[in-house]
Amino acid sequence: MHDIADLELRGVPSMFVASSEFVTAAISQSEALGFPDVARVFVEHPIQDRTDDEMVAIADAAFPEILAAICVSR
């Protein structure tokens, strides 16, 4: 989240992807850093034990939301 905040401060539109386990932590940290509305996409948890094919499926499913998040005019 610190990297995203730094990019936003530099005028680079940014967003992040995290697993659903980190929703509360991500929101709290983005609020603490002064970016409560930073674009974010949460994917299903867990991801660490996923096969390559499962990760591709998760990425494919999240892609439209990620694309929308980075293409929003600010």
Contacts in CASP RR format, 6 or more apart in sequence:
PFRMAT RR
TARGET T0000
AUTHOR 0000-0000-0000
METHOD contacts of the structure
MODEL  1
MHDIADLELRGVPSMFVASSEFVTAAISQSEALGFPDVARVFVEHPIQDR
TDDEMVAIADAAFPEILAAICVSR
1 16 0 8 1.000
1 26 0 8 1.000
1 29 0 8 1.000
1 30 0 8 1.000
1 33 0 8 1.000
1 35 0 8 1.000
1 38 0 8 1.000
2 33 0 8 1.000
3 14 0 8 1.000
4 14 0 8 1.000
4 15 0 8 1.000
4 16 0 8 1.000
4 30 0 8 1.000
4 35 0 8 1.000
4 38 0 8 1.000
5 30 0 8 1.000
5 33 0 8 1.000
5 34 0 8 1.000
5 35 0 8 1.000
5 38 0 8 1.000
7 13 0 8 1.000
7 14 0 8 1.000
8 14 0 8 1.000
8 35 0 8 1.000
8 38 0 8 1.000
13 39 0 8 1.000
13 70 0 8 1.000
13 72 0 8 1.000
13 74 0 8 1.000
14 38 0 8 1.000
14 39 0 8 1.000
15 38 0 8 1.000
15 39 0 8 1.000
15 40 0 8 1.000
15 41 0 8 1.000
15 66 0 8 1.000
15 69 0 8 1.000
15 70 0 8 1.000
16 26 0 8 1.000
16 38 0 8 1.000
16 39 0 8 1.000
16 40 0 8 1.000
16 41 0 8 1.000
17 40 0 8 1.000
17 41 0 8 1.000
17 42 0 8 1.000
17 43 0 8 1.000
17 62 0 8 1.000
17 66 0 8 1.000
18 26 0 8 1.000
18 40 0 8 1.000
18 41 0 8 1.000
18 42 0 8 1.000
18 43 0 8 1.000
19 42 0 8 1.000
19 43 0 8 1.000
19 44 0 8 1.000
19 45 0 8 1.000
19 46 0 8 1.000
19 47 0 8 1.000
20 42 0 8 1.000
20 43 0 8 1.000
20 44 0 8 1.000
20 45 0 8 1.000
21 45 0 8 1.000
21 46 0 8 1.000
22 42 0 8 1.000
22 45 0 8 1.000
23 42 0 8 1.000
26 40 0 8 1.000
26 42 0 8 1.000
27 36 0 8 1.000
30 36 0 8 1.000
30 38 0 8 1.000
30 40 0 8 1.000
39 69 0 8 1.000
39 70 0 8 1.000
39 72 0 8 1.000
40 69 0 8 1.000
41 62 0 8 1.000
41 65 0 8 1.000
41 66 0 8 1.000
41 69 0 8 1.000
43 58 0 8 1.000
43 61 0 8 1.000
43 62 0 8 1.000
44 58 0 8 1.000
47 55 0 8 1.000
47 58 0 8 1.000
50 58 0 8 1.000
END
